[in-house]
Amino acid sequence: MARSVYVTGIDRGDGRQVVELGVMELLTRQVDRVGVFRPLVHDGPDRLYELLRARYRLSQSPATVYGLDYHEASTVQAEKGTDELVSRLVDRFHQVAREYEAVLVLGSDFADTQLPDELALNARLANEFGASVIAVVGGKGQTAESVRAETRNAYRAYAGLGCDVLAMVVNRVAAEDRAAIAERLAARLPVPVSVLPDDPALSAPTVAQITAALNGTVLLGDDSGLARDALNFVFGGAMLPNLLNALTPGCMVVTPGDRADLVVGSLAAHSAGTPPIAGVLLTLDERPGEEILTLAARLAPGTPVVSVAGGSFPTAAELFTLEGKLNAATPRKAETALGLFERHVDTAALLDRISVARSARVTPMMFEHELLEQARSDRKRVVLPEGTEERVLRAADVLLRRDVCDLTLLGDVDVIRKKAADLGIDLAETQLIDPQTSELRQTFAERYAQLRAHRGVTVELAYDAVADVNYFGTLMVQEGLADGMVSGSVHSTAATIRPAFEIIKTKPDASIVSSVFFMCLADKVLVYGDCAVNPDPNAEQLA
């Protein structure tokens, strides 16, 4: 029988999807085949399952994911009793459990009043499934004492109903209360308790969500821009200087569509990176002229400009009701959610309590998870010489959201900031260095000239050489300013490793250097030795 984990709660609004996503991440690190089962489902798309299916490449038939919809369940319970309802759901669950090594069960969402005592129903289902429970308690808008009391009561409720409670997770608490709540609960409960702070980036709606909710029309912007989070709203109606002073990172500017000065001014501020905004929302169904839109597109390529029919006040009222959702269309939120989960949950201890046997086969996803976990547990600083490249910036965004390592990006700092702003990437916590203007350039030139003096390299020649991003990055590693360097997105293998040959060099007893690459197939990872540096290595060199 598959090992099963049942994630449930006690009420709505607990942000349980963060925990469900985090547990799925843990399970996929350990086993190749993970199934998903949701006993009760509403009509319409299941956003979380679609995210899980896309992110983890689930092959499970959607028809087996769900037990019954709420209407069917309430009818069965009313006409034939709870035992019959539970029996049907157990049968559906076992159809999944037979096919997978582990099953993640997504508990009911407490959003339907037709089913009495959903907590007791979730507890009974967990017991009948043979699943261990992770119970989530929401802490948004509550005092620290209220959160502690509710968490203790939730544990007693599930444990009292016979559940094997693996852990308790308290989510969306005020950041300033997190440590105190965690300390008090750890002393009062016999199971691990994790406390996650409320993260504005998770609750913020994306520009795409805002556009859909307000039935807006996208005048400018690409998919990357529409995926940006609107962290807050700034309403423009006065003079441009007043608006510029009010802008904050990640805000969405809301202004009547006839205020071309505010549109151009806010996008110009975004282009300068002071600060980067999520987009511009135009009200009253007014639209700037084509010449203004053309200028706007050149000022901030990709940044969304959206038009809606409503006035500023009704639009504002609707905006403040919107809340971000985890789904397949918001991969950045998924990375943020996983980063939050992994920072505040002892994942190694939780995996140990889940005690699912690790698969003998290592899939590409398991391989990637293991690398990230190793990097996170032994945190290092990595320098990325190709800091102006979009692929590198997107990869940096994932690493930052997952809190995997510290990063240094090399390149023209203004270009890096501009590209990051256009992609909606926050580099506030990232070190940016331009080798051309860095105060380290002279120091590195002297060091490089010293290392290459036998080749006739003078300080003047070295000063030019170390302005190259790969040489500069390699010298950062050599001088202990970074622990490692990753390059090669747009540079050749030779351009990437030549600085290492000249500066770091090989160990005294090594006659050659070697390379490997990993080929990620559908169900396994293969390692190929020396296909780039030594085209035809002999057996001794390969060994």
JOQUI-V922153 format. One record per residue. N is the residue number from 1. RES is the residue in one small letter. PHI is phi in degrees with one decimal (999 if undefined). PSI is psi in degrees with one decimal (* if undefined). NEAR is the number of other C-alpha atoms within 8 Angstrom. Layout:
BEGIN
N/RES/PHI/PSI/NEAR, N/RES/PHI/PSI/NEAR
END
This chain:
BEGIN
1/m/999/139.7/5, 2/a/-66.0/148.2/9, 3/r/-75.2/130.3/10, 4/s/-123.9/140.0/12, 5/v/-123.4/126.1/12, 6/y/-107.7/111.2/13, 7/v/-96.7/121.3/15, 8/t/-141.6/-175.6/14, 9/g/-148.0/-155.6/13, 10/i/-130.5/-8.9/10, 11/d/-167.4/177.7/9, 12/r/-79.3/165.9/9, 13/g/76.3/19.4/6, 14/d/-91.1/-1.1/13, 15/g/63.0/34.0/9, 16/r/-61.1/-23.1/12, 17/q/-59.8/-30.5/8, 18/v/-61.3/-43.0/10, 19/v/-71.2/-41.6/12, 20/e/-61.5/-42.3/11, 21/l/-65.0/-42.5/12, 22/g/-63.4/-41.3/12, 23/v/-66.9/-39.0/9, 24/m/-60.8/-40.0/10, 25/e/-60.9/-43.0/8, 26/l/-64.1/-44.5/10, 27/l/-64.1/-40.6/12, 28/t/-72.3/-14.9/13, 29/r/-71.9/-27.9/12, 30/q/-97.6/-37.3/11, 31/v/-131.2/156.4/14, 32/d/-79.2/-40.7/12, 33/r/-113.1/106.5/8, 34/v/-116.8/127.6/13, 35/g/-100.1/162.3/14, 36/v/-126.4/138.8/10, 37/f/-139.9/127.3/14, 38/r/-116.3/108.5/12, 39/p/-60.4/-40.9/13, 40/l/-126.6/134.0/12, 41/v/-137.9/149.2/12, 42/h/-87.5/163.5/7, 43/d/-64.6/153.9/5, 44/g/95.6/176.3/4, 45/p/-66.7/146.0/4, 46/d/-99.1/98.8/8, 47/r/-61.7/-41.7/9, 48/l/-67.3/-43.9/10, 49/y/-62.9/-39.2/7, 50/e/-61.7/-37.2/10, 51/l/-65.0/-46.9/12, 52/l/-61.2/-41.8/13, 53/r/-64.6/-42.0/10, 54/a/-72.4/-44.0/9, 55/r/-71.2/-40.2/7, 56/y/-105.1/10.0/8, 57/r/51.5/50.4/7, 58/l/-69.7/133.5/9, 59/s/-95.9/-2.0/5, 60/q/-62.0/136.7/7, 61/s/-65.9/128.6/6, 62/p/-55.5/-26.7/6, 63/a/-65.2/-23.9/5, 64/t/-93.1/-5.8/11, 65/v/-73.9/-32.2/11, 66/y/-109.8/146.6/13, 67/g/-84.6/-83.0/14, 68/l/-136.1/153.9/10, 69/d/-79.9/164.9/11, 70/y/-61.1/-36.6/12, 71/h/-65.1/-46.2/7, 72/e/-61.2/-43.0/8, 73/a/-63.5/-43.6/12, 74/s/-67.0/-34.0/10, 75/t/-66.8/-46.8/8, 76/v/-61.1/-43.7/12, 77/q/-65.0/-40.7/12, 78/a/-69.8/-38.3/8, 79/e/-90.3/-32.8/6, 80/k/-125.2/-5.2/9, 81/g/96.9/164.5/9, 82/t/-65.2/-36.0/9, 83/d/-60.0/-41.6/8, 84/e/-66.6/-41.5/10, 85/l/-59.4/-48.9/12, 86/v/-63.2/-40.3/9, 87/s/-59.8/-44.2/8, 88/r/-64.4/-41.0/9, 89/l/-68.9/-35.4/12, 90/v/-64.6/-41.3/11, 91/d/-60.2/-44.7/8, 92/r/-64.3/-41.0/11, 93/f/-61.2/-44.8/12, 94/h/-66.9/-24.5/9, 95/q/-61.9/-34.1/9, 96/v/-80.2/-47.1/14, 97/a/-59.4/-30.4/13, 98/r/-68.4/-22.9/8, 99/e/-99.4/-8.7/7, 100/y/-131.2/157.7/11, 101/e/-78.0/-28.3/13, 102/a/-148.4/151.1/14, 103/v/-130.9/130.1/15, 104/l/-96.4/120.4/15, 105/v/-101.7/126.5/12, 106/l/-98.7/107.2/12, 107/g/-65.3/170.0/12, 108/s/-66.4/159.7/12, 109/d/-101.5/7.2/9, 110/f/58.4/29.0/9, 111/a/-103.3/-2.2/6, 112/d/-118.3/124.0/7, 113/t/-86.1/-1.6/6, 114/q/-75.3/-19.5/7, 115/l/-105.1/113.7/9, 116/p/-73.2/143.1/5, 117/d/53.5/65.5/6, 118/e/-64.8/-31.4/9, 119/l/-60.1/-47.2/9, 120/a/-64.1/-35.9/9, 121/l/-66.4/-44.0/8, 122/n/-60.9/-41.7/11, 123/a/-62.8/-43.7/12, 124/r/-66.7/-41.3/10, 125/l/-61.9/-42.7/11, 126/a/-58.9/-42.8/13, 127/n/-65.4/-44.3/12, 128/e/-68.5/-31.4/8, 129/f/-76.7/-14.7/10, 130/g/71.3/30.1/7, 131/a/-101.9/144.0/12, 132/s/-83.5/152.0/14, 133/v/-108.1/135.0/14, 134/i/-113.7/114.8/13, 135/a/-100.4/133.5/14, 136/v/-110.8/134.7/15, 137/v/-120.5/130.5/16, 138/g/-85.7/137.4/14, 139/g/-118.7/8.1/13, 140/k/-66.2/130.7/10, 141/g/75.1/9.0/6, 142/q/-109.7/155.6/8, 143/t/-73.8/161.2/7, 144/a/-60.3/-40.9/8, 145/e/-66.8/-39.1/6, 146/s/-63.7/-41.8/8, 147/v/-63.4/-44.3/14, 148/r/-62.0/-43.6/11, 149/a/-65.2/-42.4/8, 150/e/-66.4/-36.5/9, 151/t/-67.3/-43.8/11, 152/r/-61.8/-41.8/11, 153/n/-65.4/-38.9/8, 154/a/-63.9/-43.0/11, 155/y/-61.0/-47.3/11, 156/r/-61.7/-36.5/8, 157/a/-64.1/-50.5/8, 158/y/-71.0/-42.5/13, 159/a/-64.9/-37.6/10, 160/g/-66.9/-23.6/7, 161/l/-91.6/12.4/9, 162/g/89.8/9.9/8, 163/c/-78.1/147.4/13, 164/d/-85.3/95.7/9, 165/v/-84.0/112.9/13, 166/l/-73.7/-44.6/12, 167/a/-164.9/160.5/12, 168/m/-112.9/140.4/15, 169/v/-125.8/125.3/13, 170/v/-103.8/125.7/15, 171/n/-121.7/150.6/16, 172/r/65.4/37.3/13, 173/v/-85.8/160.5/16, 174/a/-61.9/134.8/11, 175/a/-56.4/-37.3/7, 176/e/-71.2/-17.3/5, 177/d/-96.5/-10.1/9, 178/r/-57.8/-51.5/12, 179/a/-62.8/-42.6/8, 180/a/-66.7/-40.8/7, 181/i/-63.0/-44.7/12, 182/a/-61.6/-42.8/11, 183/e/-64.9/-44.9/8, 184/r/-67.0/-42.0/9, 185/l/-69.8/-35.7/11, 186/a/-60.1/-30.8/11, 187/a/-84.2/-14.1/6, 188/r/-108.4/-15.0/7, 189/l/-119.4/147.0/9, 190/p/-85.8/4.0/5, 191/v/-123.2/160.1/9, 192/p/-60.1/140.5/9, 193/v/-124.3/125.9/12, 194/s/-112.4/138.7/12, 195/v/-122.6/119.0/14, 196/l/-107.4/132.2/13, 197/p/-76.6/158.3/10, 198/d/-68.4/131.7/10, 199/d/-114.7/113.9/7, 200/p/-56.5/-31.1/7, 201/a/-66.5/-24.8/9, 202/l/-81.8/-36.1/12, 203/s/-87.3/-11.1/9, 204/a/-74.3/134.6/13, 205/p/-72.8/151.7/14, 206/t/-82.4/164.4/12, 207/v/-62.2/-37.2/15, 208/a/-62.8/-41.4/8, 209/q/-64.6/-42.0/9, 210/i/-61.5/-44.4/12, 211/t/-60.4/-44.1/12, 212/a/-67.0/-42.9/8, 213/a/-65.4/-34.1/7, 214/l/-98.4/6.6/9, 215/n/54.0/45.8/7, 216/g/-84.2/168.3/12, 217/t/-115.9/125.9/8, 218/v/-81.0/114.0/10, 219/l/-87.8/-38.3/8, 220/l/-142.0/155.9/11, 221/g/122.2/150.6/13, 222/d/-112.7/-178.9/9, 223/d/-59.9/-38.0/7, 224/s/-64.1/-40.4/10, 225/g/-66.6/-40.0/16, 226/l/-67.8/-19.9/12, 227/a/-84.1/-2.6/11, 228/r/-68.0/148.9/10, 229/d/-85.9/133.5/11, 230/a/-91.8/96.9/14, 231/l/-72.5/-27.1/13, 232/n/-162.2/-179.9/8, 233/f/-125.6/136.1/9, 234/v/-119.0/122.3/11, 235/f/-99.2/122.0/8, 236/g/-104.6/131.8/10, 237/g/-155.2/-15.7/7, 238/a/-96.5/-150.2/6, 239/m/-78.6/156.4/7, 240/l/-56.6/-44.4/9, 241/p/-57.2/-36.7/6, 242/n/-64.3/-40.8/8, 243/l/-64.6/-45.4/14, 244/l/-60.9/-36.9/10, 245/n/-68.9/-23.2/6, 246/a/-90.9/-12.1/7, 247/l/-65.2/139.8/11, 248/t/-130.5/155.7/8, 249/p/-56.6/130.2/8, 250/g/79.5/8.7/12, 251/c/-78.7/160.0/15, 252/m/-111.1/126.5/14, 253/v/-84.7/127.0/15, 254/v/-115.3/120.6/13, 255/t/-152.0/151.8/15, 256/p/-56.5/144.0/13, 257/g/-67.6/-12.3/13, 258/d/-91.3/2.3/7, 259/r/-93.1/74.3/10, 260/a/-59.9/-32.1/9, 261/d/-64.2/-38.3/7, 262/l/-73.0/-35.4/12, 263/v/-63.1/-52.7/11, 264/v/-65.4/-40.9/11, 265/g/-64.2/-43.3/10, 266/s/-68.8/-36.4/12, 267/l/-72.0/-33.4/12, 268/a/-65.2/-40.4/10, 269/a/-62.7/-40.8/12, 270/h/-61.8/-44.4/13, 271/s/-60.6/-34.4/13, 272/a/-81.2/-7.7/9, 273/g/76.1/22.6/10, 274/t/-133.1/78.2/7, 275/p/-103.7/170.2/11, 276/p/-69.6/136.2/15, 277/i/-111.7/164.5/15, 278/a/-77.9/-36.1/17, 279/g/166.2/-172.7/14, 280/v/-126.9/132.2/12, 281/l/-114.5/119.0/12, 282/l/-100.3/128.9/15, 283/t/-101.7/177.0/16, 284/l/68.4/12.4/11, 285/d/58.4/23.8/10, 286/e/-94.5/140.8/11, 287/r/-129.9/138.9/8, 288/p/-63.9/160.8/10, 289/g/-67.0/165.5/6, 290/e/-59.7/-35.3/6, 291/e/-65.9/-33.4/6, 292/i/-71.3/-42.5/10, 293/l/-65.0/-37.1/10, 294/t/-63.0/-44.1/8, 295/l/-63.4/-42.0/9, 296/a/-61.8/-41.8/12, 297/a/-64.0/-33.7/11, 298/r/-77.5/-33.5/7, 299/l/-66.3/-43.9/9, 300/a/-140.5/76.5/12, 301/p/-57.5/133.0/9, 302/g/88.5/-17.9/13, 303/t/-73.7/128.6/14, 304/p/-71.1/138.0/15, 305/v/-124.9/119.3/12, 306/v/-122.8/138.5/14, 307/s/-109.8/136.1/15, 308/v/-128.8/158.8/13, 309/a/-81.0/-29.4/9, 310/g/-70.5/162.0/9, 311/g/-77.0/172.6/9, 312/s/-63.3/-41.5/11, 313/f/-70.0/-50.2/6, 314/p/-64.7/-32.7/8, 315/t/-64.0/-43.5/11, 316/a/-61.0/-43.5/8, 317/a/-60.4/-39.5/8, 318/e/-73.4/-36.9/9, 319/l/-59.1/-39.5/8, 320/f/-76.5/-4.6/6, 321/t/-93.5/-11.0/6, 322/l/-81.7/144.5/9, 323/e/-139.0/140.7/7, 324/g/-63.5/151.0/10, 325/k/-129.6/144.4/8, 326/l/-81.2/122.9/12, 327/n/-157.1/179.0/11, 328/a/-64.7/-21.5/12, 329/a/-86.5/-1.3/6, 330/t/-125.2/64.2/10, 331/p/-61.8/-29.9/8, 332/r/-66.3/-38.9/8, 333/k/-62.8/-36.6/10, 334/a/-62.4/-42.3/11, 335/e/-65.0/-40.4/11, 336/t/-62.9/-43.5/12, 337/a/-62.5/-43.8/12, 338/l/-66.2/-38.3/13, 339/g/-61.9/-41.8/11, 340/l/-63.2/-45.9/10, 341/f/-61.3/-46.4/12, 342/e/-72.8/-25.5/11, 343/r/-73.5/-33.6/8, 344/h/-113.8/-1.0/9, 345/v/-116.1/132.9/9, 346/d/-75.6/88.6/9, 347/t/-66.3/-33.8/8, 348/a/-65.1/-43.0/6, 349/a/-67.4/-38.7/7, 350/l/-66.4/-42.6/11, 351/l/-60.5/-38.9/11, 352/d/-63.3/-38.7/8, 353/r/-72.2/-34.9/7, 354/i/-65.0/-35.9/10, 355/s/51.3/48.8/6, 356/v/-89.3/135.3/11, 357/a/-68.3/135.1/6, 358/r/-73.9/138.1/6, 359/s/-66.1/145.6/8, 360/a/-69.3/-34.0/4, 361/r/-83.9/142.4/7, 362/v/-110.5/113.4/11, 363/t/-84.9/164.8/13, 364/p/-55.3/-38.5/12, 365/m/-67.9/-42.5/9, 366/m/-62.6/-39.7/13, 367/f/-62.0/-45.7/11, 368/e/-63.6/-45.4/8, 369/h/-58.3/-42.7/9, 370/e/-64.4/-41.1/9, 371/l/-62.5/-45.1/8, 372/l/-63.1/-41.0/9, 373/e/-66.6/-40.4/9, 374/q/-64.1/-41.3/8, 375/a/-65.3/-40.8/11, 376/r/-66.7/-37.4/10, 377/s/-76.3/-18.4/6, 378/d/-130.1/70.1/6, 379/r/-60.6/132.6/9, 380/k/-133.0/169.3/10, 381/r/-104.3/127.4/11, 382/v/-117.0/133.1/13, 383/v/-99.4/132.9/15, 384/l/-113.5/102.1/14, 385/p/-64.2/-27.9/14, 386/e/-94.0/54.4/13, 387/g/-69.2/-14.0/11, 388/t/-92.4/-2.2/12, 389/e/-86.2/137.5/7, 390/e/-60.6/-43.8/7, 391/r/-59.7/-40.1/7, 392/v/-68.1/-41.6/12, 393/l/-64.0/-40.2/12, 394/r/-66.8/-40.0/9, 395/a/-64.7/-40.4/8, 396/a/-61.4/-38.8/9, 397/d/-59.4/-43.5/10, 398/v/-63.6/-46.0/10, 399/l/-63.8/-37.3/10, 400/l/-70.0/-43.6/10, 401/r/-65.3/-33.6/12, 402/r/-86.3/-4.8/12, 403/d/57.3/49.3/9, 404/v/-88.0/-40.6/12, 405/c/-159.2/172.7/12, 406/d/-92.5/143.0/10, 407/l/-123.7/146.8/11, 408/t/-124.6/125.5/12, 409/l/-106.0/134.4/13, 410/l/-106.2/148.2/17, 411/g/138.1/-179.2/15, 412/d/-61.0/115.8/9, 413/v/-61.9/-39.2/10, 414/d/-64.1/-39.5/6, 415/v/-67.1/-42.9/9, 416/i/-59.6/-48.5/11, 417/r/-63.3/-40.4/10, 418/k/-64.4/-46.6/11, 419/k/-66.0/-39.4/10, 420/a/-63.7/-41.8/12, 421/a/-63.2/-41.7/14, 422/d/-64.5/-30.2/13, 423/l/-90.4/-3.2/9, 424/g/72.2/32.3/11, 425/i/-104.9/129.7/10, 426/d/-92.2/114.4/8, 427/l/-109.9/23.8/7, 428/a/-59.4/-33.5/4, 429/e/-98.3/13.6/5, 430/t/-109.9/137.3/9, 431/q/-77.9/127.1/7, 432/l/-116.6/129.4/9, 433/i/-134.1/131.7/11, 434/d/-99.9/110.4/10, 435/p/-56.9/-28.6/14, 436/q/-65.6/-35.1/6, 437/t/-115.1/-1.8/6, 438/s/-65.5/143.6/8, 439/e/-67.7/-14.5/6, 440/l/-78.0/-13.2/7, 441/r/-60.8/-45.5/14, 442/q/-65.5/-42.9/8, 443/t/-61.2/-44.1/8, 444/f/-66.1/-36.6/12, 445/a/-62.3/-43.8/15, 446/e/-64.5/-39.4/11, 447/r/-67.5/-43.1/8, 448/y/-65.8/-41.0/13, 449/a/-62.1/-37.8/13, 450/q/-63.6/-44.2/7, 451/l/-68.8/-28.5/9, 452/r/-113.3/19.7/10, 453/a/-60.0/-33.4/9, 454/h/-66.9/-14.7/6, 455/r/-101.3/8.4/5, 456/g/79.3/19.0/6, 457/v/-80.3/121.7/10, 458/t/-91.9/169.4/8, 459/v/-62.6/-36.5/10, 460/e/-63.8/-45.4/7, 461/l/-65.1/-40.4/9, 462/a/-64.3/-34.9/13, 463/y/-60.0/-38.1/13, 464/d/-72.5/-40.9/9, 465/a/-64.4/-42.1/9, 466/v/-75.9/-5.4/14, 467/a/-73.5/-18.0/11, 468/d/-66.4/135.1/9, 469/v/-63.2/-34.3/12, 470/n/-72.4/-38.5/11, 471/y/-66.1/-42.5/11, 472/f/-63.2/-45.7/14, 473/g/-63.3/-40.1/13, 474/t/-64.5/-38.7/13, 475/l/-67.9/-31.9/11, 476/m/-61.1/-41.2/11, 477/v/-66.8/-46.3/12, 478/q/-58.6/-38.5/9, 479/e/-91.3/6.6/7, 480/g/79.4/15.1/7, 481/l/-88.8/-8.9/7, 482/a/-150.1/154.2/12, 483/d/-92.3/-20.0/10, 484/g/-166.1/166.7/9, 485/m/-135.0/139.8/12, 486/v/-125.1/120.9/8, 487/s/-146.5/170.1/10, 488/g/120.2/3.2/8, 489/s/-65.6/-42.5/7, 490/v/-125.8/-1.9/5, 491/h/-103.8/150.2/8, 492/s/-70.8/164.3/7, 493/t/-58.2/-41.3/9, 494/a/-62.5/-45.3/6, 495/a/-66.0/-26.6/9, 496/t/-80.9/-40.6/12, 497/i/-97.8/-15.4/8, 498/r/-58.3/-44.6/8, 499/p/-59.3/-35.5/12, 500/a/-67.0/-38.9/10, 501/f/-58.1/-44.0/9, 502/e/-79.5/-31.2/9, 503/i/-104.3/-55.1/11, 504/i/-83.3/-40.6/9, 505/k/66.7/175.9/7, 506/t/-90.2/166.4/10, 507/k/-63.9/153.8/5, 508/p/-55.1/-33.0/5, 509/d/-93.6/7.8/5, 510/a/-102.9/127.7/7, 511/s/-92.6/-23.1/6, 512/i/-139.7/165.9/6, 513/v/-110.8/160.5/7, 514/s/-135.0/167.8/9, 515/s/-138.5/157.2/9, 516/v/-136.7/157.0/10, 517/f/-136.4/154.8/9, 518/f/-104.7/127.2/8, 519/m/-104.7/115.2/8, 520/c/-92.6/104.8/10, 521/l/-88.0/-179.2/9, 522/a/-62.0/-36.4/6, 523/d/-127.3/6.8/9, 524/k/-162.5/168.5/10, 525/v/-120.6/126.6/12, 526/l/-107.6/145.4/8, 527/v/-112.0/124.7/8, 528/y/-108.4/125.5/9, 529/g/-93.0/129.0/9, 530/d/55.1/68.9/13, 531/c/-111.1/-0.2/10, 532/a/-121.2/-39.5/8, 533/v/-91.1/-49.3/9, 534/n/-114.7/99.7/8, 535/p/-60.8/-30.3/7, 536/d/-136.5/67.7/4, 537/p/-72.4/149.9/9, 538/n/-87.5/176.9/6, 539/a/-62.1/-39.5/6, 540/e/-64.5/-41.6/6, 541/q/-66.7/-38.9/7, 542/l/-65.6/-37.0/9, 543/a/-67.8/*/4
END
